[in-house]
Amino acid sequence: MFHTCVLRFSGNPLTPSSPLGGGTLLPTAPTDTFCWYTAAAELANANLLVKPVSVQWVMFDAQDAAQRWVASADGQSVLATSFVSGYFDDNATLPLALLVHRWKAWTGTQPSARCGNCPPGVVAGGTQLPAFVGMPMNGLTASPPVETSLLHFADATALATYVGSAQAQAYLANTLCAQHLTS
């Protein structure tokens, strides 16, 4: 299954009756959160960087179905001003996923739990994800991230332990992350 992350900057939340292109809107769990990390968070808190207002997850059978939905007129109409990304993965052993979006390539050591099959990736008949829908930056065209990775954790405690480490502080600096409990 392809878990599609919709970080919304404005507009109404998706509902089960929204045109979802065959996807299923997942209930929002308390662990489904998002944030800009470290220096980017300081910029966001100073209103110099756009902050999402909500996160929702839509599940599709395949990545190309999600990409077709984002590119469709129905998808564009309900996504309003959003940033859409996702991952194809079901990890029952480590169900808490952290989706990391980076606008500058990471040159250090990759975390061991990095997912190798995350978008960006062009699928025939679809569009590329991650992608911005609308203009979240006051008329400026926002550029998609250059790198998307996925880290898995057993639970929120394991994630908090990782985030508190020096390695994680370096890896997560200036990234936009969304977390999702996949099971």
MDTraj code that builds the backbone (N, CA, C; nanometers):
import mdtraj as md
import numpy as np

residues = "MET PHE HIS THR CYS VAL LEU ARG PHE SER GLY ASN PRO LEU THR PRO SER SER PRO LEU GLY GLY GLY THR LEU LEU PRO THR ALA PRO THR ASP THR PHE CYS TRP TYR THR ALA ALA ALA GLU LEU ALA ASN ALA ASN LEU LEU VAL LYS PRO VAL SER VAL GLN TRP VAL MET PHE ASP ALA GLN ASP ALA ALA GLN ARG TRP VAL ALA SER ALA ASP GLY GLN SER VAL LEU ALA THR SER PHE VAL SER GLY TYR PHE ASP ASP ASN ALA THR LEU PRO LEU ALA LEU LEU VAL HIS ARG TRP LYS ALA TRP THR GLY THR GLN PRO SER ALA ARG CYS GLY ASN CYS PRO PRO GLY VAL VAL ALA GLY GLY THR GLN LEU PRO ALA PHE VAL GLY MET PRO MET ASN GLY LEU THR ALA SER PRO PRO VAL GLU THR SER LEU LEU HIS PHE ALA ASP ALA THR ALA LEU ALA THR TYR VAL GLY SER ALA GLN ALA GLN ALA TYR LEU ALA ASN THR LEU CYS ALA GLN HIS LEU THR SER".split()
xyz = np.array([
    [0.0826, -0.1180, 0.0000],
    [0.0000, 0.0000, 0.0000],
    [0.0873, 0.1246, 0.0000],
    [0.0394, 0.2288, -0.0663],
    [0.1129, 0.3544, -0.0732],
    [0.0468, 0.4543, 0.0210],
    [0.1216, 0.4993, 0.1207],
    [0.0718, 0.5937, 0.2206],
    [0.1023, 0.7356, 0.1708],
    [-0.0010, 0.8113, 0.1387],
    [0.0149, 0.9457, 0.0853],
    [-0.0040, 1.0473, 0.1968],
    [0.0957, 1.1308, 0.2155],
    [0.0957, 1.2324, 0.3195],
    [0.0525, 1.3656, 0.2584],
    [-0.0507, 1.4267, 0.3155],
    [-0.0988, 1.5567, 0.2695],
    [-0.0749, 1.6573, 0.3819],
    [0.0279, 1.7391, 0.3651],
    [0.0550, 1.8485, 0.4585],
    [-0.0140, 1.9724, 0.4025],
    [-0.1147, 2.0197, 0.4737],
    [-0.1971, 2.1293, 0.4227],
    [-0.1521, 2.2626, 0.4813],
    [-0.1402, 2.3619, 0.3922],
    [-0.1041, 2.4972, 0.4348],
    [-0.2271, 2.5869, 0.4474],
    [-0.3337, 2.5517, 0.3778],
    [-0.4597, 2.6241, 0.3893],
    [-0.5692, 2.5375, 0.3289],
    [-0.6934, 2.5794, 0.3483],
    [-0.8050, 2.5042, 0.2920],
    [-0.8664, 2.4095, 0.3930],
    [-0.9766, 2.3494, 0.3524],
    [-1.0501, 2.2592, 0.4410],
    [-0.9866, 2.1205, 0.4420],
    [-0.9953, 2.0520, 0.5555],
    [-0.9430, 1.9148, 0.5606],
    [-1.0181, 1.8227, 0.4647],
    [-0.9517, 1.7169, 0.4239],
    [-1.0172, 1.6131, 0.3439],
    [-1.1193, 1.5411, 0.4305],
    [-1.2250, 1.4911, 0.3664],
    [-1.3253, 1.4090, 0.4358],
    [-1.3420, 1.2800, 0.3571],
    [-1.4038, 1.1779, 0.4176],
    [-1.4255, 1.0535, 0.3422],
    [-1.5076, 1.0741, 0.2151],
    [-1.5885, 1.1818, 0.2085],
    [-1.6678, 1.2071, 0.0875],
    [-1.5936, 1.2925, -0.0151],
    [-1.4705, 1.3366, 0.0158],
    [-1.3899, 1.4106, -0.0816],
    [-1.3549, 1.3193, -0.1986],
    [-1.3409, 1.3735, -0.3198],
    [-1.2964, 1.2898, -0.4317],
    [-1.1497, 1.2510, -0.4120],
    [-1.1274, 1.1265, -0.3759],
    [-0.9933, 1.0802, -0.3393],
    [-0.9300, 0.9906, -0.4451],
    [-0.9876, 0.9833, -0.5633],
    [-0.9272, 0.9079, -0.6724],
    [-0.9072, 0.7605, -0.6424],
    [-0.9975, 0.7020, -0.5649],
    [-0.9851, 0.5608, -0.5289],
    [-0.9059, 0.5364, -0.4022],
    [-0.8528, 0.6421, -0.3423],
    [-0.7791, 0.6277, -0.2167],
    [-0.8725, 0.6247, -0.0973],
    [-0.8190, 0.5856, 0.0163],
    [-0.8947, 0.5784, 0.1408],
    [-0.8339, 0.6753, 0.2406],
    [-0.9163, 0.7672, 0.2913],
    [-0.8700, 0.8602, 0.3935],
    [-0.8530, 0.7850, 0.5244],
    [-0.7332, 0.7899, 0.5809],
    [-0.7059, 0.7203, 0.7059],
    [-0.7418, 0.8097, 0.8244],
    [-0.7914, 0.7497, 0.9334],
    [-0.8193, 0.8312, 1.0519],
    [-0.6897, 0.8932, 1.1028],
    [-0.6979, 1.0158, 1.1530],
    [-0.5790, 1.0828, 1.2061],
    [-0.5549, 1.0353, 1.3484],
    [-0.4348, 0.9831, 1.3714],
    [-0.3970, 0.9342, 1.5042],
    [-0.3185, 1.0429, 1.5776],
    [-0.3136, 1.0369, 1.7108],
    [-0.2346, 1.1353, 1.7864],
    [-0.0872, 1.1372, 1.7460],
    [-0.0378, 1.0251, 1.6949],
    [0.1036, 1.0176, 1.6547],
    [0.1270, 1.0736, 1.5151],
    [0.0202, 1.1091, 1.4422],
    [0.0345, 1.1650, 1.3074],
    [0.0625, 1.3144, 1.3191],
    [0.1907, 1.3481, 1.3227],
    [0.2308, 1.4874, 1.3411],
    [0.3311, 1.5271, 1.2332],
    [0.3729, 1.6528, 1.2369],
    [0.4689, 1.7051, 1.1406],
    [0.5459, 1.8173, 1.2070],
    [0.6645, 1.8466, 1.1545],
    [0.7386, 1.9635, 1.2027],
    [0.8576, 1.9924, 1.1121],
    [0.8981, 2.1183, 1.1140],
    [1.0277, 2.1573, 1.0599],
    [1.1283, 2.1319, 1.1719],
    [1.2425, 2.0722, 1.1405],
    [1.3412, 2.0420, 1.2447],
    [1.4515, 2.1467, 1.2515],
    [1.4981, 2.1704, 1.3709],
    [1.6124, 2.2549, 1.4108],
    [1.6067, 2.3943, 1.3500],
    [1.7056, 2.4357, 1.2742],
    [1.7124, 2.5746, 1.2272],
    [1.5873, 2.6129, 1.1486],
    [1.5335, 2.5193, 1.0721],
    [1.4120, 2.5478, 0.9960],
    [1.2951, 2.5754, 1.0907],
    [1.2908, 2.5050, 1.2037],
    [1.1840, 2.5289, 1.3008],
    [1.1918, 2.6709, 1.3557],
    [1.3131, 2.7200, 1.3778],
    [1.3291, 2.8573, 1.4272],
    [1.2779, 2.9570, 1.3238],
    [1.3052, 2.9306, 1.1962],
    [1.2549, 3.0185, 1.0902],
    [1.1028, 3.0123, 1.0824],
    [1.0475, 2.8928, 1.0985],
    [0.9022, 2.8787, 1.0943],
    [0.8384, 2.9498, 1.2133],
    [0.8988, 2.9378, 1.3298],
    [0.8446, 3.0035, 1.4488],
    [0.8528, 3.1555, 1.4380],
    [0.9449, 3.2063, 1.3575],
    [0.9572, 3.3497, 1.3351],
    [0.8739, 3.3950, 1.2138],
    [0.7897, 3.3025, 1.1630],
    [0.7042, 3.3297, 1.0467],
    [0.7839, 3.3624, 0.9204],
    [0.9066, 3.3138, 0.9118],
    [0.9870, 3.3330, 0.7911],
    [0.9797, 3.2110, 0.6994],
    [0.9254, 3.1022, 0.7506],
    [0.9104, 2.9791, 0.6746],
    [0.7654, 2.9349, 0.6914],
    [0.7043, 2.8884, 0.5851],
    [0.5634, 2.8510, 0.5910],
    [0.5457, 2.7275, 0.6787],
    [0.4462, 2.7344, 0.7671],
    [0.4157, 2.6206, 0.8531],
    [0.2888, 2.5518, 0.8046],
    [0.2907, 2.4194, 0.7887],
    [0.1648, 2.3498, 0.7601],
    [0.0682, 2.3690, 0.8777],
    [-0.0601, 2.3565, 0.8474],
    [-0.1601, 2.3683, 0.9538],
    [-0.2169, 2.2323, 0.9926],
    [-0.2002, 2.1313, 0.9063],
    [-0.2517, 1.9981, 0.9396],
    [-0.1839, 1.8935, 0.8524],
    [-0.1984, 1.7691, 0.8944],
    [-0.1504, 1.6558, 0.8150],
    [-0.2610, 1.5512, 0.8093],
    [-0.2789, 1.4928, 0.6918],
    [-0.3721, 1.3815, 0.6747],
    [-0.3043, 1.2778, 0.5857],
    [-0.3547, 1.1537, 0.5945],
    [-0.2957, 1.0438, 0.5185],
    [-0.4043, 0.9753, 0.4369],
    [-0.3747, 0.9509, 0.3090],
    [-0.4649, 0.8810, 0.2190],
    [-0.3892, 0.7592, 0.1663],
    [-0.4528, 0.6417, 0.1747],
    [-0.3856, 0.5186, 0.1326],
    [-0.4362, 0.4749, -0.0054],
    [-0.3415, 0.4400, -0.0914],
    [-0.3718, 0.3901, -0.2255],
    [-0.3101, 0.2518, -0.2424],
    [-0.3639, 0.1770, -0.3387],
    [-0.3071, 0.0450, -0.3679],
    [-0.1683, 0.0561, -0.4293],
    [-0.1414, 0.1656, -0.5003],
    [-0.0135, 0.1800, -0.5703],
    [0.0259, 0.3273, -0.5773],
    [0.1543, 0.3506, -0.5903],
    [0.2080, 0.4869, -0.5988],
    [0.1543, 0.5609, -0.7206],
    [0.1451, 0.4941, -0.8349],
    [0.0990, 0.5645, -0.9545],
    [-0.0454, 0.6117, -0.9407],
    [-0.1289, 0.5385, -0.8643],
    [-0.2669, 0.5825, -0.8402],
    [-0.2680, 0.7113, -0.7581],
    [-0.1795, 0.7192, -0.6593],
    [-0.1691, 0.8411, -0.5791],
    [-0.1232, 0.9581, -0.6651],
    [-0.0266, 0.9330, -0.7507],
    [0.0260, 1.0394, -0.8358],
    [-0.0784, 1.0871, -0.9365],
    [-0.1585, 0.9937, -0.9901],
    [-0.2655, 1.0337, -1.0825],
    [-0.3688, 1.1201, -1.0101],
    [-0.4007, 1.0843, -0.8846],
    [-0.4967, 1.1617, -0.8065],
    [-0.4468, 1.3041, -0.7840],
    [-0.3208, 1.3181, -0.7460],
    [-0.2647, 1.4512, -0.7202],
    [-0.2696, 1.5359, -0.8471],
    [-0.2461, 1.4748, -0.9624],
    [-0.2433, 1.5488, -1.0889],
    [-0.3828, 1.5760, -1.1455],
    [-0.4845, 1.5032, -1.0987],
    [-0.6191, 1.5162, -1.1550],
    [-0.6863, 1.6458, -1.1114],
    [-0.7899, 1.6842, -1.1845],
    [-0.8667, 1.8043, -1.1488],
    [-0.9311, 1.7870, -1.0113],
    [-0.9839, 1.6670, -0.9828],
    [-1.0448, 1.6420, -0.8512],
    [-0.9408, 1.6552, -0.7402],
    [-0.8246, 1.5951, -0.7619],
    [-0.7191, 1.6032, -0.6616],
    [-0.6761, 1.7466, -0.6376],
    [-0.6537, 1.8194, -0.7449],
    [-0.6113, 1.9589, -0.7328],
    [-0.7168, 2.0413, -0.6585],
    [-0.8455, 2.0115, -0.6836],
    [-0.9517, 2.0906, -0.6211],
    [-0.9598, 2.0691, -0.4704],
    [-0.9359, 1.9464, -0.4235],
    [-0.9486, 1.9209, -0.2791],
    [-0.8174, 1.9385, -0.2031],
    [-0.7052, 1.9389, -0.2759],
    [-0.5766, 1.9540, -0.2064],
    [-0.5448, 2.0991, -0.1734],
    [-0.6137, 2.1939, -0.2405],
    [-0.5965, 2.3371, -0.2107],
    [-0.4489, 2.3739, -0.2112],
    [-0.3987, 2.4237, -0.0987],
    [-0.2565, 2.4571, -0.0878],
    [-0.1922, 2.3534, 0.0029],
    [-0.1235, 2.2575, -0.0566],
    [-0.0710, 2.1429, 0.0171],
    [0.0660, 2.1020, -0.0348],
    [0.1310, 2.0185, 0.0443],
    [0.2535, 1.9504, 0.0031],
    [0.2235, 1.8019, 0.0156],
    [0.2361, 1.7293, -0.0939],
    [0.1962, 1.5892, -0.0973],
    [0.3186, 1.5023, -0.1227],
    [0.3354, 1.4007, -0.0398],
    [0.4444, 1.3053, -0.0575],
    [0.3920, 1.1694, -0.0123],
    [0.4805, 1.0747, 0.0067],
    [0.4345, 0.9453, 0.0532],
    [0.5412, 0.8394, 0.0437],
    [0.5006, 0.7200, 0.0804],
    [0.5938, 0.6077, 0.0761],
    [0.5170, 0.4786, 0.0569],
    [0.5836, 0.3832, -0.0064],
    [0.5257, 0.2508, -0.0277],
    [0.5952, 0.1558, 0.0670],
    [0.5269, 0.1233, 0.1752],
    [0.5925, 0.0388, 0.2745],
    [0.4929, -0.0034, 0.3803],
    [0.5047, -0.1221, 0.4289],
    [0.4302, -0.1701, 0.5453],
    [0.5289, -0.2444, 0.6329],
    [0.5655, -0.1840, 0.7424],
    [0.6633, -0.2445, 0.8320],
    [0.5947, -0.2716, 0.9650],
    [0.5434, -0.3934, 0.9821],
    [0.4693, -0.4273, 1.1032],
    [0.5593, -0.4336, 1.2259],
    [0.6875, -0.4628, 1.2066],
    [0.7796, -0.4725, 1.3192],
    [0.8102, -0.3355, 1.3783],
    [0.8280, -0.2365, 1.2900],
    [0.8576, -0.0991, 1.3318],
    [0.7515, -0.0086, 1.2677],
    [0.6336, 0.0033, 1.3313],
    [0.5200, 0.0664, 1.2645],
    [0.5187, 0.2190, 1.2607],
    [0.6046, 0.2864, 1.3390],
    [0.6034, 0.4326, 1.3382],
    [0.7016, 0.4818, 1.2320],
    [0.6482, 0.5468, 1.1293],
    [0.7304, 0.5933, 1.0170],
    [0.7551, 0.7430, 1.0283],
    [0.8781, 0.7837, 0.9988],
    [0.9135, 0.9251, 0.9924],
    [0.9571, 0.9550, 0.8493],
    [0.8764, 1.0338, 0.7793],
    [0.9038, 1.0712, 0.6420],
    [0.9807, 1.2026, 0.6443],
    [1.1047, 1.2010, 0.5910],
    [1.1962, 1.3148, 0.6008],
    [1.2144, 1.3771, 0.4624],
    [1.1853, 1.5070, 0.4517],
    [1.2008, 1.5802, 0.3255],
    [1.3159, 1.6780, 0.3393],
    [1.4090, 1.6696, 0.2455],
    [1.5317, 1.7499, 0.2519],
    [1.5478, 1.8287, 0.1225],
    [1.5775, 1.9573, 0.1361],
    [1.5958, 2.0432, 0.0189],
    [1.7428, 2.0584, -0.0188],
    [1.8316, 2.0031, 0.0604],
    [1.9743, 1.9983, 0.0287],
    [2.0191, 1.8546, 0.0544],
    [2.0866, 1.7950, -0.0425],
    [2.1244, 1.6535, -0.0313],
    [2.2095, 1.6284, 0.0930],
    [2.1831, 1.5174, 0.1583],
    [2.2574, 1.4763, 0.2769],
    [2.3853, 1.4069, 0.2323],
    [2.4997, 1.4519, 0.2831],
    [2.6279, 1.3932, 0.2420],
    [2.6914, 1.3098, 0.3513],
    [2.6268, 1.3040, 0.4673],
    [2.6813, 1.2258, 0.5781],
    [2.6394, 1.0801, 0.5694],
    [2.6626, 1.0079, 0.6766],
    [2.6251, 0.8668, 0.6850],
    [2.4737, 0.8541, 0.6931],
    [2.4192, 0.7663, 0.6106],
    [2.2749, 0.7456, 0.6122],
    [2.2345, 0.6650, 0.7359],
    [2.1215, 0.7007, 0.7974],
    [2.0716, 0.6176, 0.9080],
    [2.0434, 0.4762, 0.8580],
    [2.0581, 0.3787, 0.9443],
    [2.0443, 0.2392, 0.9025],
    [1.9016, 0.2050, 0.8613],
    [1.8027, 0.2797, 0.9115],
    [1.6640, 0.2470, 0.8805],
    [1.6117, 0.3218, 0.7581],
    [1.7020, 0.3721, 0.6747],
    [1.6592, 0.4499, 0.5584],
    [1.5860, 0.3608, 0.4588],
    [1.4788, 0.4154, 0.4030],
    [1.3997, 0.3412, 0.3066],
    [1.4484, 0.3738, 0.1665],
    [1.4728, 0.2732, 0.0870],
    [1.5263, 0.2959, -0.0459],
    [1.4226, 0.3142, -0.1544],
    [1.2930, 0.2915, -0.1249],
    [1.1927, 0.2997, -0.2317],
    [1.0954, 0.4143, -0.2121],
    [1.1428, 0.5259, -0.1563],
    [1.0581, 0.6430, -0.1398],
    [1.0639, 0.7294, -0.2645],
    [0.9527, 0.7981, -0.2953],
    [0.9628, 0.8998, -0.4003],
    [1.0638, 1.0046, -0.3575],
    [1.1223, 1.0907, -0.4431],
    [1.0723, 1.1113, -0.5777],
    [1.1030, 0.9964, -0.6729],
    [1.0133, 0.9776, -0.7649],
    [1.0292, 0.8764, -0.8665],
    [0.9175, 0.8923, -0.9668],
    [0.9490, 0.8972, -1.0924],
    [0.8468, 0.9178, -1.1943],
    [0.7902, 0.7830, -1.2334],
    [0.6579, 0.7726, -1.2282],
    [0.5896, 0.6499, -1.2675],
    [0.5124, 0.6804, -1.3953],
    [0.5175, 0.5913, -1.4919],
    [0.4506, 0.6138, -1.6200],
    [0.3035, 0.6471, -1.5975],
    [0.2575, 0.7520, -1.6623],
    [0.1170, 0.7912, -1.6523],
    [0.0873, 0.8779, -1.5312],
    [0.1853, 0.9014, -1.4471],
    [0.1607, 0.9815, -1.3273],
    [0.2457, 1.1061, -1.3256],
    [0.2551, 1.1669, -1.2108],
    [0.3406, 1.2834, -1.1931],
    [0.4402, 1.2507, -1.0839],
    [0.5316, 1.3396, -1.0635],
    [0.6348, 1.3137, -0.9644],
    [0.5895, 1.3584, -0.8260],
    [0.6122, 1.2767, -0.7281],
    [0.5925, 1.3123, -0.5876],
    [0.7294, 1.3089, -0.5221],
    [0.7544, 1.3894, -0.4228],
    [0.6686, 1.4882, -0.3597],
    [0.6419, 1.6080, -0.4503],
    [0.5293, 1.6757, -0.4215],
    [0.4927, 1.7915, -0.5019],
    [0.4120, 1.8905, -0.4198],
    [0.4297, 2.0179, -0.4498],
    [0.3448, 2.1213, -0.3918],
    [0.2225, 2.1382, -0.4810],
    [0.1078, 2.1563, -0.4189],
    [-0.0157, 2.1888, -0.4886],
    [-0.0527, 2.3291, -0.4445],
    [-0.0814, 2.4165, -0.5383],
    [-0.1078, 2.5551, -0.5030],
    [0.0225, 2.6292, -0.4759],
    [0.0129, 2.7471, -0.4170],
    [0.1305, 2.8306, -0.3916],
    [0.1363, 2.8665, -0.2442],
    [0.2060, 2.7859, -0.1634],
    [0.2084, 2.8112, -0.0195],
    [0.2987, 2.9267, 0.0215],
    [0.3740, 2.9835, -0.0717],
    [0.4751, 3.0815, -0.0337],
    [0.4482, 3.2190, -0.0932],
    [0.3235, 3.2681, -0.0758],
    [0.2865, 3.4032, -0.1176],
    [0.3221, 3.4336, -0.2625],
    [0.2738, 3.3480, -0.3525],
    [0.2940, 3.3729, -0.4939],
    [0.4224, 3.3187, -0.5516],
    [0.5123, 3.2688, -0.4682],
    [0.6364, 3.2108, -0.5181],
    [0.6158, 3.0624, -0.5455],
    [0.6834, 3.0117, -0.6435],
    [0.6749, 2.8691, -0.6736],
    [0.7695, 2.7938, -0.5812],
    [0.7146, 2.7050, -0.5003],
    [0.7959, 2.6282, -0.4055],
    [0.8607, 2.5107, -0.4776],
    [0.9864, 2.4860, -0.4497],
    [1.0554, 2.3752, -0.5150],
    [1.0384, 2.2473, -0.4334],
    [1.0196, 2.1340, -0.5007],
    [1.0071, 2.0077, -0.4285],
    [1.1410, 1.9694, -0.3655],
    [1.1381, 1.8864, -0.2625],
    [1.2639, 1.8456, -0.2000],
    [1.3509, 1.7654, -0.2955],
    [1.4818, 1.7674, -0.2690],
    [1.5743, 1.6919, -0.3526],
    [1.5901, 1.5486, -0.3017],
    [1.5434, 1.5236, -0.1817],
    [1.5630, 1.3917, -0.1212],
    [1.4495, 1.3642, -0.0233],
    [1.3970, 1.2444, -0.0292],
    [1.2957, 1.1998, 0.0659],
    [1.3411, 1.0661, 0.1212],
    [1.3385, 1.0530, 0.2516],
    [1.3773, 0.9257, 0.3119],
    [1.2771, 0.8877, 0.4182],
    [1.2809, 0.7629, 0.4570],
    [1.1857, 0.7088, 0.5527],
    [1.2616, 0.6348, 0.6616],
    [1.2329, 0.6679, 0.7857],
    [1.2923, 0.5992, 0.8995],
    [1.1815, 0.5292, 0.9764],
    [1.2099, 0.4096, 1.0245],
    [1.1109, 0.3319, 1.1000],
    [1.1499, 0.3223, 1.2466],
    [1.0491, 0.3273, 1.3335],
    [1.0701, 0.3159, 1.4777],
    [0.9621, 0.2274, 1.5378],
    [0.9952, 0.1641, 1.6496],
    [0.8990, 0.0765, 1.7158],
    [0.7844, 0.1556, 1.7765],
    [0.8160, 0.2725, 1.8330],
    [0.7131, 0.3534, 1.8994],
    [0.7648, 0.4954, 1.9188],
    [0.6810, 0.5795, 1.9817],
    [0.7162, 0.7203, 2.0008],
    [0.8387, 0.7372, 2.0898],
    [0.8579, 0.6462, 2.1854],
    [0.9751, 0.6541, 2.2735],
    [1.1035, 0.6325, 2.1939],
    [1.1027, 0.5335, 2.1050],
    [1.2204, 0.5069, 2.0219],
    [1.2490, 0.6250, 1.9297],
    [1.1450, 0.6863, 1.8769],
    [1.1627, 0.8034, 1.7911],
    [1.2216, 0.9192, 1.8714],
    [1.1693, 0.9438, 1.9905],
    [1.2190, 1.0533, 2.0747],
    [1.3655, 1.0319, 2.1113],
    [1.4032, 0.9083, 2.1369],
    [1.5426, 0.8772, 2.1695],
    [1.6321, 0.9088, 2.0502],
    [1.5873, 0.8702, 1.9311],
    [1.6654, 0.8984, 1.8106],
    [1.6765, 1.0487, 1.7876],
    [1.5638, 1.1193, 1.7950],
    [1.5628, 1.2631, 1.7685],
    [1.6550, 1.3379, 1.8643],
    [1.6697, 1.2865, 1.9857],
    [1.7564, 1.3507, 2.0842],
    [1.9045, 1.3242, 2.0648],
    [1.9401, 1.2344, 1.9739],
    [2.0809, 1.2004, 1.9541],
    [2.1512, 1.3023, 1.8653],
    [2.2826, 1.3112, 1.8785],
    [2.3616, 1.4045, 1.7971],
    [2.3527, 1.3690, 1.6487],
    [2.3541, 1.2387, 1.6183],
    [2.3446, 1.1956, 1.4785],
    [2.2127, 1.2427, 1.4168],
    [2.1035, 1.2271, 1.4909],
    [1.9729, 1.2678, 1.4393],
    [1.9642, 1.4189, 1.4244],
    [2.0225, 1.4919, 1.5195],
    [2.0189, 1.6381, 1.5097],
    [2.0849, 1.6851, 1.3802],
    [2.1934, 1.6206, 1.3436],
    [2.2617, 1.6566, 1.2187],
    [2.1791, 1.6126, 1.0982],
    [2.1263, 1.4921, 1.1022],
    [2.0527, 1.4377, 0.9885],
    [1.9216, 1.5132, 0.9636],
    [1.8534, 1.5521, 1.0709],
    [1.7220, 1.6141, 1.0583],
    [1.7267, 1.7661, 1.0428],
    [1.8448, 1.8250, 1.0525],
    [1.8544, 1.9714, 1.0430],
    [1.7954, 2.0208, 0.9110],
    [1.7113, 2.1225, 0.9221],
    [1.6520, 2.1875, 0.8049],
    [1.5678, 2.0934, 0.7185],
    [1.4947, 2.0058, 0.7821],
    [1.4072, 1.9154, 0.7092],
    [1.2623, 1.9354, 0.7537],
    [1.1702, 1.8981, 0.6671],
    [1.0279, 1.8943, 0.7005],
    [0.9914, 1.7479, 0.7147],
    [0.9440, 1.7112, 0.8324],
    [0.9159, 1.5702, 0.8606],
    [0.7687, 1.5500, 0.8958],
    [0.7191, 1.4339, 0.8613],
    [0.5842, 1.3934, 0.9004],
    [0.5937, 1.2508, 0.9529],
    [0.5252, 1.2252, 1.0632],
    [0.5287, 1.0894, 1.1168],
    [0.3906, 1.0274, 1.1120],
    [0.3902, 0.8941, 1.0958],
    [0.2647, 0.8214, 1.0738],
    [0.2771, 0.6810, 1.1313],
    [0.1775, 0.6414, 1.2068],
    [0.1723, 0.5051, 1.2593],
    [0.1065, 0.4180, 1.1536],
    [0.1829, 0.3274, 1.0966],
    [0.1343, 0.2552, 0.9772],
    [0.0515, 0.1320, 1.0075],
    [0.0417, 0.0915, 1.1323],
    [-0.0394, -0.0288, 1.1567],
    [-0.1513, 0.0007, 1.2529],
])
top = md.Topology()
chain = top.add_chain()
for i, resn in enumerate(residues, 1):
    res = top.add_residue(resn, chain, resSeq=i)
    for name in ("N", "CA", "C"):
        top.add_atom(name, md.element.get_by_symbol(name[0]), res)
traj = md.Trajectory(xyz[None], top)
